Amino acid sequence: MAEPGLSVVIPNWNGERFLATCLDSLRRQSCADMTVMVVDNASSDGSQALIREEYPDVQLIELPENQGFTGACNVGIEAAESELVALLNNDTEVAERWADEIVAAFEIHPDVGIVASKMLLFDQRDRFHTAGDYFTIDGRAGNRGAWETDKGQYDRGEYVFSACGGAAAYRRSMLAEIGILDKDFFFLLEDVDLAWRAQLAGYKVWYAPGAIVYHHLSATGGGVTASYFDGRNGIWLLAKNLPAGLLRKHAWRILARQISLAGAALTAWRGPEARARLRGMTRGLLTLGGVMGKRRKVQAMKRVSDEYLDSMLTRP
């Protein structure tokens, strides 16, 4: 039985320049029962020494090698002892009531297995990174409200499809049922993959507008790496999670989008990001055989109708 309270898991790889801001903001939280842990992916920039010397109250887990975002998060999730576990990027700063708002959302909504934060840009604090994430009928995951100026349009709590893994909170009891992050994703779309499993199993995702996070967007990831994993993981995500009925219903839209992505990458072939995306998409297709085993397990979790799932998808 998990203990009450909230565990905050921060994956870190050479993020020493961001850690003080992140950890100081967590020290200012008023949440009475909160544990903070940093899972370090074999950093070489002195991150570990900073935590040991300046933040002895933070639990530091040092990995011998870089296990990626998913690997580090999973180590933290498994080490956490509380019922609620939040993942938080190292390049964030949380508002003073962030943790309280997360805990309150779970208490108020017993049907919720995931809580999404209101994420704003670190250097433009009136502009959104995401107000919860969506998934479209043609197979695209996206950030709700991205780049919009905050004018109060997302000040109401509501159900959404997914939560950005940069500031997402989970019930451990749900994770015990549907599993933790898929470590094979390594980086990108692992949060949406987990949200698909939650949705299939009947858990809801709640957007908590009072849980505010400021994020240095793409400060510790992007470029060629992001293009490769976005291409590969996007195909895995569809193959693992969409029920057969929805695949049939939206097949032409999904296929058209993948062809469009490949075409755009071929057109921009001279660019390293474009080549990386093509490599990722090719790898995704070549490894579909291994994904099918995961698909069978994921689809066996399904407790809701195709109609309900379709209602949660966004029309482009």
Order of alpha helices (4+ residues) and beta strands (2+ residues): beta-alpha-beta-alpha-beta-alpha-beta-beta-alpha-beta-beta-beta-beta-beta-beta-alpha-alpha-beta-alpha-alpha-alpha-alpha-alpha
